[in-house]
């Protein structure tokens, strides 16, 4: 029998892990090294195979960091497995079930009291399970069901409904559904009831591979590509509930957002609701487009809005035209409108914190700071 200091799983890890990688487990910086080495040594197809030794080694390494309460190192190991699967899907054009790393990531976030994030990853796991099980998620055989039911109180009827809808979405959009994030975007947000705490406010966790995929689809004439990209970017803000393509009696709203939870930073001044406009144009959005969006914000009594414009707005270099109107609108009416361009989105797709980027853009308008907050090309 193993002693408490050396449990059976640890003995198994010692026996299975390549000897040259074992010392990394106890070293600062060991997890990033392992995250680099594991995808090189173990092909995704082998890791994805249930019962395979590569899969078990990866699992045991994650378990090691969880046992040491090194939650962020464990998340890195599991996220690397998830990305390994996504990259293999792109290479082979064949779907891989990705529920295992997603559900482990959710457990890690729960352990550090990031409950909204834990639930988001469990919903992503549910999407994966629903696709694999043709919409009939088994309460016993899956990790998503009991976690969502027992730990988050999601009713059986809602679990079944989301499972059925997720499978239908994947059937209609098989290629896009390689990313469970796409499927989750298509579901309603009624599951999103946990209120973020101060512990969650500074986090921004987005799938950069999915962002890169969405960016690659920009430029379509319908503008739907930029709408979906902006919707996803905003939905990853803790406590930000988002809805696409809403219509009033007089206008279409590309995305409507509401902020929930305690306001402890610049978001306190943003207000509960804000609206977002998308301009996937080959040229910067001009004064007319900017002024029209201002009227939309006035009509819903919003104090904050975001224009996602691939090429920004006119007058950014000289402080004229739409850029000048951006400053005057705040000075005259107290409306802050920030502009997010494709360079900004490219930066977020490399890991830049979108909340920090928004804060900088908000302060630039409110304080009339000189220079641009756009990310460098």
N, C-alpha and C positions, 0 to 999 in steps of 0.2 A: 504494500500500500504506500502511496505517496504521502509524505509529511505535509503539514499545512504550508511549510515554506516552499515545497516543491510539489504542487498539485499535478495530477495526471496530465492535464493539457500542457503544462510547462515542460514536462518530460517529453511529451510528443513533439513539442516545438523544437527542443534541443536535438531530437533525433532527425527531424525532417528538414530544418532550415540549412541551407548551404553554410558550411563552417566559416567561410570568409565573411558572411553577413551577420553571423550571430553577435559579434562584439558591438555592432551598431545599435543593438537594442538598448544597451545601457548608456549610450553616449549622447550628450547634447548634440543636436543636429543629426541624430541617427535616423529619425523618421523621414526627413527629406531625402537622405541617402537611399533608404529602402524604397521610398516612393519613386525614385529614379531607376533603381535597379530591377525592381519586381516586374514592370512591364517588358523590360528587355529580356529577362530570363524565362518568363512564362507567357506564351501566346494567349490571347484573349479566349480563343476557342477552347483551350485546355482549362483555363480558369473558370469558364462558364459551365463546364461539365460537372454536374452534381457528383460528388464522391471522388473527384480527381484529387491527386496529391497537390498540384499547384493551387487549386482552390482552397484546400485545407491549410496549406502553408500561409497563404494570404490571410485566411480567417484567424489563424493562431497569432499572427503578428499583430493584427488589430486587437485581438483579445488581450495580448500582453499589455498594450498601451492602455486599454480600458481598465485592466486590473491594477495598473499603477496610477489610475485617475489622471492620466495624461490624455484628456479628452480631445484636445485639438490635434495631437499627434495621431490619435485613432481616427479622427475625421479625415485627416490627410491620407491615411492608408486606404480607407474605404472610398473616399472620393477619387483616389487614383484608380481603384478597381472600376468604379463607375465610368470614368473617362476612358479607361482601357476598352470597356465594352462599347461605348459610343463610337470610338474611333474605328473599332473593328466593324461595326455596322456600316459606317461610311465606306470602308474599304470593300466589303463583301456584298453590300446592299441586301443583307439578311439580318433579321431581327434577332437580338439576344435578350433573354429575360434578365432584367437588372434589379429585381426586387431585393436581393440580398444586401448589396452595399447600401441601398437607399434606406432600408429599415434599420441597419446598424447605425447609419448616420443619425437617424431620428432618435435612437436611443442615447447617443452621445449628447445631442442637444438637450434632451430631457434631463440628463444627468447634470448639466450646468445651468438648468433652470431657464433655458430658452424655449419655452413651451410653444409659442406660435410657430417657431421654426421646426420644432419636433413634429408638430401636426402637419405642416406643409410637406415634410418629407414622408410622412405616413400616408398622406393623400397621393403623393407621387408613387409610393409603393402600391397603394390600392389600384392605381391606374395600370401599373405593370401586371399585377396579379389578375386584374379583370381581363386584360388582353390575352394573357396566357391561358386563362380558364374560360374563355368565351363568354364573359359576363357573369359567370356563376362562381363567385369567390367563396372558397371553402373556409368556414370558420375555424376548422381544426388544422388544415394543411398550410395555411398562410400566416404570416406574421402581421399583416396589415389589419386584419379583421378585429382580432381581440384587442390590439392596441388602440384602435380608433373607438371601439365599443366600450372597453373597460376603463381606459385612461382618459378618454375625451368625451365619453357619453354620447357618441354618434349612434342614433337608433338603428335597429336592424333594417327597418324599411328604407332609411336613407342610405345605408351601406349598400343595400341591394340596388337602389335606384342609381346611385353613382356608378356602381359596377356595370350595370346594363348600359348606361349612357356612355361610359368610357369605352366599352367594347364596340358600341355602335360608331363612335367617333373614329376609332382605329380602323374599323371596317371601311369607312368612307374615305379616310385619309391615311392609308397604310404607311406611306413613306414618312409623312410628317410625324406620325405616331411612334416612330423610332425614338422620339424624345417624349417622355411622359409629361414634360413641361407643356408641350403643345396640347396634349389631351386635357390637362388640368386647366389650361386657359379657356377651353371650350365648355367646361362645367360651370355651374353657377357658384357663387361665393357664400352660400348659406352655411357651409361648413366652417367658415372663418369667423368664429365667435370668441376665441381667446384674445384677451386684451394684452398688448405688449406692455412690459414693465420697463423701468429705466435700464434694466439689464439687457434689454433687446434693442434699445433705441439706436445705438451706434452701429449695429450690425447691418451689413448688406451682403447677402449671400445669393449669388446668381450663377447659373450654369453658363460659363463663358463659351463652351462649345455650342450650346444652343444659341447664344447671342451671336456668335460668328455665323452660324447657319442662317439666322434671321437677317443679319446684315447682308449676306450674300444674295438675298432675295429682294433687296431694295431696288427701286427703279421701275416697278411695274406701274402701268398707267392708272390702275384703280386706286393706288395709294394704300391698299390694304396691308402691304408688307410693312410699311413704316408704322401703321396703326398697331399691328400685332407686336412689333418690336417695342414700341413705346409702352404699350400695355404691359408687356412682360417686365420691362425695366422698372416701371412704377409699382407693379404688384409685388416686387421683391423688397420694397421698403416696409419695414415692420409696421404693422397696423394700417397699411394703406389698402383699402378695399377698392377695386377697380371694376369698371364695366365699360365695354366697348359698344360703339354704334347705338347710342341712345338718341331718341328723337323727341323734340317738343313740338308744339304747334307751329313754331316758326323757324326752327333750325335743327341741324344734326349736330350732336356732340360726338366727336371722335372717341374720347374717353372721359368718363366722369370718375373722379376719385374722392374718397372720403378718408380722413385721417381719424383713427380711433386709438384711444389710450392716452396716457398722461403726456402733455406737451412739456418738454424740458429743454428745448433748444429753439432755433429759428422757426420751427414748425408751429410753435405757439402763436405766432403772428400770421401764419398762413391761413388759419381758419379751418373749420371742419371740412368744407367742400371746396374743391377746385376743379378746373376743367383744363383739358389738354387738346391742342389742335395740331394736326400733322400736315406738313407741306413737303411731299417727296418730289420737289421740283428740281429742274436742272439749273435754276437761277435762284438767288436769294429771295426770300419772301419780302415783298415791298410794303410801302406805307399803307396801301389800300387793304392788303391782307391783315396787317397789324391792327389797323383801325377797326376792321370788321370784328376781329377777335375781341377787342376791347369792349365792343358793344355787347357781345355774347356774355362776357364776364359781368357787365353792368346788369344785364337782364336777370342773372341768377344771384346777384348780390355777392359775388365772390371777390375776395381780396387778392387772389393769387391765380396765376395761370401759367401754363408752359406751352411754348410753341416748339414742336419738334420739326425743324427745317433742315433738310440735308445740307443746304448751302448757307445756312444762317439767315440773317436779314440784311437789307440794304443799309448802307451808311455806317457799318461797324468800324471801319477804319477812320473815317472823318468825323464821326459823331453827328451825322446828318440823317435825313430821311427817316426810315423806320427806327433806327437806333436813337435818334433825337426824340421821336415820339415815345419810345420806351421810357425815357427819363421823364418827359413832361407828363405822361399819364400818371406816374407815381406822384409827382409833385402836385398835380392838380386834383387827383381823385383818390390817391392812396392805393392804387392798384400796382402790384408788382408782377410783371410778366418776364419770365426768363426764357432764354432761347437755347435749345440743345441742338447742336449740329452733328453731322456724321462723324467728325473727328472726336467729339465727345463720346459718342456711342462706341466707336472703335476702341477708345481708351477703357470704357467700362467692360468691353469684351476681353480686355487683357487683365482685368481684376481691379480697376480703379473703383473706389467706393462712390456710388452714385449719390448717396446722401451728402457726402462731403462736397461733391461737385455742385450739387444744387445749392448748398449753403453758400459757396463762393459766388455763384451767379446771383443769388438773392441779395447778398451784401453789395455786390457791384451795382445793382440797380438802386437799392434803397439808399446807399451812401454815396451814389454817383462816383464810384471809384474809376479811375482812369485805367486804360488797358483792357485787355480781353481775358475772359476766363475760359475761352475755348482751348481745348487741348491742342498742343502743337502737332503739326502734320507729321 
